[in-house]
Each structure stands twice: as C-alpha cells, then as structure tokens.
Amino acid sequence: MAAAYEELDRDSFAALTLDRLARRSGVHVSTIRRRWRTVEGVVVELLAERSSMLPTPDTGDFRRDLTQLTQAIADFNNALRNRNVLQGLLAAAAHDPRVEEIVRAAFVRRIEEVTLIARQAVERGEIPEDTDPREVIAALAAPLYYRVLILRGSIDERLVHTTVETTYQATVAGVFVRKESREGNRKGDREG
Amino acid sequence: MAAAYEELDRDSFAALTLDRLARRSGVHVSTIRRRWRTVEGVVVELLAERSSMLPTPDTGDFRRDLTQLTQAIADFNNALRNRNVLQGLLAAAAHDPRVEEIVRAAFVRRIEEVTLIARQAVERGEIPEDTDPREVIAALAAPLYYRVLILRGSIDERLVHTTVETTYQATVAGVFVRKESREGNRKGDREG
C-alpha cells in the first residue's frame, strides 16, 4: 500500500504497473498478483484505506461539522496522489464493471459513515426532522468532485465556503426533507 | 459522428475502435484516422456536437429556467450512450493530458453558454446583483454529475427537484455573490 501510494505521488495511475509496485515494495510480483490480482485491485484497497482515515466531524454544531468535513474532502483531493487514485479508478470503472461496483460501494459506505453529521443535527433540532442524511452529504460532496473530475481544478477556499453555505441553507430550508413526510402523509416508510 | 453515436448505444467506450467505426460508417479507416487521429478525437467532437444541441432555457423566470436546464442535463445523461461518451472521455482524460484539456474546455464553454440564465435573472432583479453566474451553473450541474460519475446511477425526478431547489435558494440567499462586492469593497474587478 505504501509503495503504491508513493508511486502515485510521482506519476499517474496510467503509469502504475504491478512490476513497478514490486520494484518499489521489494515484494515479488507474483505475491502481489496473488493477493490483489490487478493494479486496480491494489488501488481500490488504497482508496478505502486512505478515505477511512478521514474522521467524521462531531463538533456539536451542524454548520461547523459541514465546514470541517468539506475541508477534509478538499485537503484529501487536493493532494495530487489522491486525485490520481480517484481519476485512475474512475477510468478503470469505465472499462470494468467489477471496478465500477467496488468504487460505487466505497463511496456509498463513506457517505453512510458521515451521515452521522446530519443525524445528530436532526437530534439537536438544528435541521428539520425527516431530513434525508444521505442527500445532505451528497449535496456537500458533489460540488467538490465536480471541480476535481469535470473542471479538473483544485478545491479552493471559495468553493469550500459556497459548498458549505449552499448545503447548510438548503438543509435548514427543508429541501432534503423526505417527500412523503413533507406531504404530511407519513406511511411509516422512512426510506423514501 | 452518427456511426460513433450508434456504436456507443450498443457498447461502452472501451469497446469502440477506429476499425469498428470504419465498418459501421463505410468510411475507410485511414480517412477517419487522418481527420480525428484517435477514437478519443472522434468522441470529443461527438460530445461537443451533442451537448451544443442542448438549448439554453429562457422562460423569463429563474426557477423555471433552472428546472428546464436540470431536466435537459438529466435527460442527456440518462441516455446510456451519452453516459458512455462521458465516462469514456474521463477515462481517456486520466491517461492523456490533451484529452483532459479538451474535456475541461468543452465543459467550461458549455457552462459559459448557460450562464445566460443567471445573468438574465440578475437583470430582472430576481437574484442579487454581482452573483457569479458560473458558480450558479456549476452548483446546478454538480449533483447531477456526482450521481452519474460517482454513485453511478441515473438522475431521477427527486434529484432534479432537490438540485433545482438547492441552487435556487442558495442563489437567492446571496451565496454566489462575489466576495469583494459582498464585503462592500468594489474595486471594479468583476471577475473575482
């Protein structure tokens, strides 16, 4: 993992090969191949490992939690090697449905973890009851990944600010309140 | 172009080759290669052609314009072949800086076109003066591409609704007002 991370700091995902990993790590290429099968396998595990190191903020204040989470995602993606990992994985996903599913599942799991922020804000009465926590987190993450993946730029201070404010105001205004509860028509199905 | 579009309706970008394009179009492969050089070259032109067919809404109402634009982006990306084009191009961009720059420029140009929506809303007095129109459009587009590229899902009615409302409310609340004008410190520099 450390060897893969170092390689991606020097070069793009496209340049990464199992042979280069073997050379840098001192582990025989057949051993690497047995455990991870492909370069994509190594990098998916690397992404999971790195992103699980991101803490879930819990400051007791919804806006402050959103700001800390946004800043953490920004710092993570502004590191060239992490951006290389992400772009490489999405490239691999376009070619391989198994990689696609692994990437998707990794993001869904990470979103699930940080929904804690929205769930606690509901408990504290800061945001409307029946707010969908996954929609809140996706709204926060989307502008950051749009900047990195589509506009191919880094996440600057201004984008952190507008993203936090946009998400905060929409959440407080009830945009992410589940539809069936907004219609005053509760059916006991909270999944929407 | 038509041949490439048909091929991408049947199969992913990864399966597209100049030979397959030659076979479907009846144009000799050397002719295709002379004009576009690579499969990426063909697909970049295809993306530009298809996305320039999207109209810029001009209904006289900011929220209605946002809704129509969001629905158009949703319809575009919910078509499998358009999604194949986009994912294929981003995969190619991860491997080739020239493709990366072409993709980035295509999105920037498209954003610039549809900023008309925000500029007219400013003129009508619907949203604050000195709103940055590019930030408004990026905020609208981001959740849609996050859904397609990261969560690998289609853009449903609910996402269209929450995206329009989030962008609308943030814009009206002044989140996208340029910083220097918000600080009451106008310097004649409107580019921020």
Interface residues (C-beta under 8 A of the other chain):
Chain A: S12 F13 A14 Q87 G88 L90 A91 A92 A93 A94 H95 E100 V103 R104 F107 V108 E135 A138 A139 A141 A142 P143 Y145 Y146 R147 L149 I150 L151 R152 R158 T162 E165 T166 T167 Q169 A170 A173 V175 F176 K179 G192
Chain B: S12 F13 A14 Q87 G88 L90 A91 A92 A93 A94 H95 E100 V103 R104 F107 V108 E135 A138 A139 A141 A142 P143 Y145 Y146 R147 L149 I150 L151 R152 R158 T162 E165 T166 T167 Q169 A170 A173 V175 F176 K179 G192
